[in-house]
Amino acid sequence: MAGSKEIRTKIKSVQNTRKITKAMEMVAASKMRKAQERMRAARPYADKVRNIAAHLSEANPEYKHPFLESRDSVRNAGVIVVTTDKGLCGGLNTNVLRVTLAKIRELEAAGTKVQLTAIGNKGLSFMNRTGGKVVSQITQLGDTPHLEKLIGPVKIQLDAFEKGEVDAVYLCYTRFINTMKQEPVIEQLLPLAPEKLAQTAAEKAAYGWDYIYEPDAKSVVDELLVRYLEALVYQAVAENMASEQSARMVAMKAASDNAKSVIGELQLTYNKARQAAITKELSEIVGGAAAIG
């Protein structure tokens, strides 16, 4: 059994760790609320852009944007991976990177070359370690995603698709379900699937008007589809950030609870060691007294 001094030192160390994890849990809870509000605020914008883009694409059947044209075969593919910049958020990054790696291997097994865009430091480090071809990257986004920072790296994949250098682009991120549950997802970003731009009867009625185009329909549709794709990426990053703070809060709470139980066990061990030491001293005193008598 370890000595009383060593046990006291260990208790103090675990108590200090618990203070840190408790503080991180409270900070994550505060950031989580803001991240969730930001994520929910972005959803109506993406939905609105999608409806207008869907109506415009139907209103102009004679023009089909390259983003809507599916290729016969996928020889080259782009993958945009959204992860966090920091750790200590449970298995959040591990789960999304596992799903991404499985998709990359599936594409490579089919003879498809893959180029990567990493959003977040954890994804960038992982892709560099696994030898992936990273063509663009963005890290240190902070607690608030800014669209102007995301546009550059994402545009490289969009331009490559438009030029025919890649035949499909996939977006991998962690979708926020609730505080206790987040799930990694892979969505096909390009070409835009018909169901992505499908409208319900109510939506068709709400957006069933004619537009006056300036300068022309083609320019408006082109710009709008790019904005829609940017909104999808921004939404993915916002969802990932909300998931990150939720996962971190849960992970830090679990760490704090574990530290509390470890302190309880160490306290019990310390009391037993102290009791054993007192019993031993008493035995020695009684033995000494008996020897003198």
C-alpha positions as CSV (number, residue, x, y, z in Angstrom):
1,M,0.0,0.0,0.0
2,A,1.3,3.5,-0.9
3,G,2.3,5.8,1.9
4,S,0.0,8.5,3.2
5,K,2.1,11.3,1.7
6,E,2.0,9.8,-1.8
7,I,-1.8,9.3,-1.5
8,R,-2.3,12.9,-0.3
9,T,-0.2,14.2,-3.3
10,K,-2.3,12.1,-5.7
11,I,-5.6,13.4,-4.2
12,K,-4.4,17.0,-4.6
13,S,-3.3,16.3,-8.2
14,V,-6.7,14.8,-9.1
15,Q,-8.5,17.7,-7.4
16,N,-6.6,20.2,-9.5
17,T,-7.4,18.2,-12.6
18,R,-11.1,18.2,-11.6
19,K,-11.1,22.0,-11.2
20,I,-9.8,22.3,-14.8
21,T,-12.3,19.9,-16.3
22,K,-15.2,21.6,-14.4
23,A,-14.1,25.0,-15.7
24,M,-13.9,23.6,-19.3
25,E,-17.3,22.0,-18.9
26,M,-18.8,25.4,-17.9
27,V,-17.1,27.3,-20.8
28,A,-18.2,24.6,-23.3
29,A,-21.8,24.9,-22.0
30,S,-21.7,28.7,-22.5
31,K,-20.2,28.4,-26.0
32,M,-22.6,25.5,-26.9
33,R,-25.7,27.7,-26.5
34,K,-24.3,30.4,-28.8
35,A,-23.1,27.8,-31.4
36,Q,-26.6,26.2,-31.4
37,E,-28.3,29.5,-31.9
38,R,-25.9,30.3,-34.8
39,M,-26.5,26.9,-36.4
40,R,-30.3,27.2,-36.1
41,A,-30.2,30.8,-37.5
42,A,-28.3,29.6,-40.6
43,R,-30.9,26.9,-41.5
44,P,-33.7,29.1,-42.8
45,Y,-31.2,31.0,-45.1
46,A,-29.9,27.8,-46.7
47,D,-33.5,26.6,-47.1
48,K,-34.6,29.9,-48.7
49,V,-31.7,29.9,-51.2
50,R,-32.5,26.3,-52.1
51,N,-36.1,27.1,-52.9
52,I,-35.2,30.1,-55.1
53,A,-32.5,28.1,-56.8
54,A,-34.9,25.2,-57.4
55,H,-37.6,27.6,-58.8
56,L,-35.1,29.4,-61.1
57,S,-33.7,26.1,-62.4
58,E,-37.2,24.9,-63.3
59,A,-38.1,28.3,-64.8
60,N,-35.1,28.1,-67.2
61,P,-35.2,24.5,-68.5
62,E,-33.1,25.6,-71.6
63,Y,-30.1,26.3,-69.4
64,K,-28.5,23.7,-67.1
65,H,-25.6,24.8,-64.8
66,P,-22.5,22.5,-64.7
67,F,-23.2,21.9,-61.0
68,L,-26.4,20.1,-61.9
69,E,-24.9,17.8,-64.6
70,S,-24.0,14.3,-63.4
71,R,-21.0,12.6,-65.0
72,D,-21.0,9.2,-66.6
73,S,-18.1,7.9,-64.4
74,V,-16.3,9.3,-61.4
75,R,-12.6,9.2,-62.2
76,N,-11.6,12.0,-59.8
77,A,-13.4,13.1,-56.6
78,G,-13.0,15.9,-54.1
79,V,-13.7,15.4,-50.4
80,I,-14.2,18.4,-48.0
81,V,-13.6,17.3,-44.4
82,V,-14.9,19.4,-41.5
83,T,-13.3,18.8,-38.1
84,T,-12.4,20.8,-35.0
85,D,-9.2,22.8,-34.3
86,K,-9.0,21.6,-30.7
87,G,-9.3,18.3,-29.0
88,L,-10.9,17.2,-25.7
89,C,-14.3,16.7,-27.3
90,G,-14.7,12.9,-27.0
91,G,-14.9,10.8,-30.1
92,L,-16.2,13.6,-32.3
93,N,-13.3,13.9,-34.7
94,T,-12.4,10.2,-34.5
95,N,-15.9,9.2,-35.7
96,V,-16.1,11.7,-38.6
97,L,-12.5,10.8,-39.7
98,R,-13.3,7.1,-39.6
99,V,-16.3,7.6,-41.9
100,T,-14.3,9.9,-44.2
101,L,-11.4,7.4,-44.5
102,A,-13.9,4.6,-45.3
103,K,-15.4,6.7,-48.1
104,I,-11.9,7.6,-49.5
105,R,-10.9,3.9,-49.5
106,E,-14.2,3.0,-51.2
107,L,-13.5,5.6,-53.9
108,E,-9.9,4.5,-54.3
109,A,-10.9,0.8,-54.6
110,A,-13.2,1.8,-57.5
111,G,-10.2,3.5,-59.2
112,T,-11.1,7.0,-58.3
113,K,-8.4,9.6,-57.4
114,V,-9.3,11.7,-54.4
115,Q,-8.2,15.3,-53.5
116,L,-9.0,16.7,-50.1
117,T,-10.0,20.0,-48.5
118,A,-9.4,20.1,-44.8
119,I,-11.5,22.5,-42.6
120,G,-10.1,22.2,-39.1
121,N,-6.7,21.4,-37.7
122,K,-7.5,17.8,-36.6
123,G,-8.6,16.8,-40.1
124,L,-5.6,18.4,-41.7
125,S,-3.1,16.6,-39.4
126,F,-4.9,13.3,-39.9
127,M,-4.9,13.6,-43.7
128,N,-1.2,14.6,-43.8
129,R,-0.4,11.6,-41.6
130,T,-2.3,9.2,-43.9
131,G,-0.7,10.6,-47.0
132,G,-3.8,12.2,-48.5
133,K,-3.6,14.8,-51.3
134,V,-4.6,18.0,-49.6
135,V,-5.3,20.7,-52.2
136,S,-6.7,23.4,-49.8
137,Q,-7.1,24.0,-46.1
138,I,-8.4,26.4,-43.5
139,T,-7.6,26.1,-39.7
140,Q,-8.1,28.3,-36.6
141,L,-11.6,29.3,-37.4
142,G,-12.3,30.3,-33.8
143,D,-15.7,30.0,-32.1
144,T,-17.5,31.8,-34.9
145,P,-17.3,30.6,-38.6
146,H,-16.9,33.4,-41.1
147,L,-18.0,32.7,-44.7
148,E,-15.3,34.8,-46.3
149,K,-12.7,32.6,-44.7
150,L,-14.4,29.4,-45.9
151,I,-15.0,30.5,-49.5
152,G,-11.3,30.3,-50.7
153,P,-10.6,26.6,-49.8
154,V,-14.0,25.5,-50.9
155,K,-13.9,27.3,-54.2
156,I,-10.9,25.3,-55.3
157,Q,-13.1,22.1,-55.2
158,L,-16.0,23.9,-56.9
159,D,-13.8,25.3,-59.7
160,A,-12.2,21.9,-60.2
161,F,-15.7,20.4,-60.7
162,E,-16.7,23.1,-63.1
163,K,-13.5,22.6,-65.1
164,G,-14.1,18.8,-65.2
165,E,-11.0,18.0,-63.1
166,V,-13.2,16.2,-60.5
167,D,-16.4,14.4,-61.2
168,A,-18.0,14.6,-57.7
169,V,-17.5,16.5,-54.5
170,Y,-18.4,15.1,-51.1
171,L,-18.9,17.0,-47.8
172,C,-18.0,15.2,-44.5
173,Y,-19.0,16.7,-41.1
174,T,-20.7,16.0,-37.8
175,R,-24.4,16.8,-37.8
176,F,-25.9,18.2,-34.5
177,I,-28.9,16.1,-33.4
178,N,-29.1,17.2,-29.7
179,T,-26.7,17.9,-26.8
180,M,-26.1,14.2,-26.2
181,K,-26.1,13.0,-29.8
182,Q,-24.1,14.0,-32.8
183,E,-23.6,11.9,-35.9
184,P,-21.0,11.9,-38.7
185,V,-22.4,12.3,-42.2
186,I,-21.2,12.3,-45.8
187,E,-23.3,14.3,-48.3
188,Q,-22.7,14.6,-52.0
189,L,-22.2,18.3,-52.6
190,L,-21.7,18.1,-56.4
191,P,-23.3,17.3,-58.7
192,L,-26.4,18.7,-56.9
193,A,-28.8,15.8,-56.7
194,P,-32.3,16.4,-58.1
195,E,-33.8,15.6,-54.6
196,K,-31.7,18.4,-53.1
197,L,-33.6,21.0,-55.2
198,A,-36.9,19.2,-55.1
199,Q,-39.8,21.4,-53.8
200,T,-43.0,20.4,-52.0
201,A,-46.4,21.6,-53.4
202,A,-46.5,24.3,-50.7
203,E,-43.0,25.5,-51.6
204,K,-43.9,25.6,-55.3
205,A,-47.0,27.7,-54.5
206,A,-44.9,30.0,-52.3
207,Y,-42.2,30.6,-54.9
208,G,-44.4,30.4,-58.0
209,W,-43.8,33.8,-59.5
210,D,-41.8,35.0,-62.5
211,Y,-38.6,36.9,-62.1
212,I,-37.1,39.8,-63.9
213,Y,-33.4,39.0,-64.4
214,E,-30.5,41.5,-64.3
215,P,-28.2,41.1,-66.2
216,D,-29.6,37.8,-67.4
217,A,-31.0,34.4,-66.2
218,K,-27.7,32.5,-66.7
219,S,-25.7,34.9,-64.5
220,V,-28.3,34.9,-61.8
221,V,-28.6,31.1,-61.7
222,D,-24.8,30.7,-61.7
223,E,-24.3,33.1,-58.8
224,L,-27.2,31.7,-56.8
225,L,-26.0,28.1,-57.1
226,V,-22.6,29.1,-55.9
227,R,-24.2,30.9,-52.9
228,Y,-26.3,27.8,-52.2
229,L,-23.2,25.6,-52.1
230,E,-21.4,28.1,-49.9
231,A,-24.4,28.1,-47.6
232,L,-24.3,24.3,-47.4
233,V,-20.7,24.4,-46.4
234,Y,-21.2,27.2,-43.9
235,Q,-24.2,25.2,-42.4
236,A,-21.9,22.1,-42.1
237,V,-19.3,24.1,-40.2
238,A,-21.9,25.7,-37.9
239,E,-23.3,22.2,-37.2
240,N,-19.8,20.9,-36.5
241,M,-19.1,23.7,-34.1
242,A,-22.3,23.1,-32.2
243,S,-21.5,19.4,-32.1
244,E,-18.0,20.2,-30.9
245,Q,-19.1,22.3,-27.9
246,S,-21.8,19.8,-26.9
247,A,-19.3,16.9,-27.2
248,R,-16.7,18.8,-25.2
249,M,-19.3,19.7,-22.4
250,V,-20.3,16.0,-22.1
251,A,-16.7,14.8,-22.2
252,M,-15.6,17.3,-19.5
253,K,-18.6,16.4,-17.3
254,A,-17.7,12.7,-17.6
255,A,-14.0,13.6,-16.7
256,S,-15.2,15.7,-13.7
257,D,-17.4,12.8,-12.5
258,N,-14.6,10.3,-12.9
259,A,-12.2,12.6,-11.0
260,K,-14.8,12.8,-8.2
261,S,-15.0,9.0,-7.9
262,V,-11.2,8.6,-8.1
263,I,-10.9,11.2,-5.3
264,G,-13.4,9.2,-3.2
265,E,-11.5,6.0,-3.7
266,L,-8.1,7.6,-2.9
267,Q,-9.7,9.2,0.2
268,L,-10.8,5.8,1.3
269,T,-7.3,4.3,0.7
270,Y,-5.7,7.2,2.5
271,N,-8.0,6.7,5.6
272,K,-7.2,2.9,5.6
273,A,-3.5,3.7,5.4
274,R,-3.7,6.2,8.1
275,Q,-5.7,3.8,10.3
276,A,-3.2,1.1,9.7
277,A,-0.4,3.4,10.7
278,I,-2.2,4.5,13.9
279,T,-2.9,0.8,14.7
280,K,0.7,-0.1,14.2
281,E,1.9,2.7,16.4
282,L,-0.5,1.7,19.2
283,S,0.7,-1.9,18.9
284,E,4.3,-0.8,19.2
285,I,3.5,1.4,22.3
286,V,1.5,-1.5,24.0
287,G,4.3,-3.9,23.1
288,G,7.0,-1.6,24.5
289,A,5.0,-1.0,27.7
290,A,4.5,-4.7,28.1
291,A,8.3,-5.3,27.6
292,I,9.2,-2.7,30.2
293,G,6.6,-4.1,32.7
